[in-house]
């Protein structure tokens, strides 16, 4: 079985953009604003509709939902 490598987030990476799903709009908006106050760049991915739901159902295990 192949394991995925985990990369630690370091101070030198603060210029990177963090992509976050917008699963809970109010919560993620709050989190993104807090992270922005600490100098992080975060972008909430706004995706919705039938296609997104269908892809989620296809690739995510039912227990995850």
GIBELQUI-V502282 format. One record per residue. N is the residue number from 0. RES is the residue in three letters. PSI is psi in radians with two decimals (999 if undefined). NEAR is the number of other C-alpha atoms within 8 Angstrom. D_FIRST is the distance of its C-alpha to the first C-alpha in whole Angstrom. Layout:
n->[N | N]
res->[RES | RES]
psi->[PSI | PSI]
near->[NEAR | NEAR]
d_first->[D_FIRST | D_FIRST]
//
This chain:
n->[0 | 1 | 2 | 3 | 4 | 5 | 6 | 7 | 8 | 9 | 10 | 11 | 12 | 13 | 14 | 15 | 16 | 17 | 18 | 19 | 20 | 21 | 22 | 23 | 24 | 25 | 26 | 27 | 28 | 29 | 30 | 31 | 32 | 33 | 34 | 35 | 36 | 37 | 38 | 39 | 40 | 41 | 42 | 43 | 44 | 45 | 46 | 47 | 48 | 49 | 50 | 51 | 52 | 53 | 54 | 55 | 56 | 57 | 58 | 59 | 60 | 61 | 62 | 63 | 64]
res->[UNK | UNK | UNK | UNK | UNK | UNK | UNK | UNK | UNK | UNK | UNK | UNK | UNK | UNK | UNK | UNK | UNK | UNK | UNK | UNK | UNK | UNK | UNK | UNK | UNK | UNK | UNK | UNK | UNK | UNK | UNK | UNK | UNK | UNK | UNK | UNK | UNK | UNK | UNK | UNK | UNK | UNK | UNK | UNK | UNK | UNK | UNK | UNK | UNK | UNK | UNK | UNK | UNK | UNK | UNK | UNK | UNK | UNK | UNK | UNK | UNK | UNK | UNK | UNK | UNK]
psi->[2.31 | 2.29 | 2.49 | 2.45 | 2.44 | 2.23 | 2.15 | 2.47 | 2.15 | 2.85 | -0.59 | -0.24 | 0.10 | -0.38 | -0.16 | 2.81 | 2.23 | 2.16 | 2.20 | 2.39 | 2.58 | 1.14 | -0.69 | 1.61 | -0.84 | -0.73 | -0.82 | -0.54 | -0.75 | -0.82 | -0.75 | -0.65 | -0.68 | -0.82 | -0.65 | -0.66 | -0.44 | 0.13 | 0.13 | 2.61 | 2.08 | 2.43 | 2.14 | 2.22 | 1.98 | 1.72 | 2.32 | 2.98 | 3.12 | -0.68 | -0.73 | -0.77 | -0.79 | -0.71 | -0.70 | -0.78 | -0.55 | -0.70 | -0.18 | 2.35 | 2.48 | -0.62 | -0.43 | -0.63 | 999]
near->[2 | 3 | 4 | 4 | 4 | 4 | 4 | 4 | 5 | 6 | 5 | 5 | 7 | 10 | 7 | 7 | 9 | 8 | 8 | 9 | 7 | 10 | 5 | 6 | 7 | 6 | 7 | 12 | 9 | 8 | 8 | 11 | 8 | 8 | 11 | 10 | 7 | 6 | 7 | 12 | 11 | 11 | 9 | 11 | 8 | 6 | 6 | 7 | 6 | 6 | 7 | 9 | 9 | 8 | 8 | 8 | 9 | 6 | 6 | 8 | 7 | 6 | 4 | 5 | 5]
d_first->[0 | 4 | 6 | 10 | 13 | 16 | 19 | 22 | 25 | 28 | 32 | 32 | 30 | 32 | 34 | 30 | 30 | 28 | 28 | 28 | 28 | 31 | 30 | 33 | 36 | 38 | 35 | 33 | 37 | 38 | 34 | 35 | 38 | 38 | 35 | 37 | 40 | 38 | 38 | 34 | 34 | 32 | 33 | 32 | 31 | 34 | 32 | 33 | 34 | 33 | 31 | 29 | 29 | 28 | 25 | 24 | 24 | 22 | 19 | 19 | 19 | 22 | 22 | 21 | 25]
//
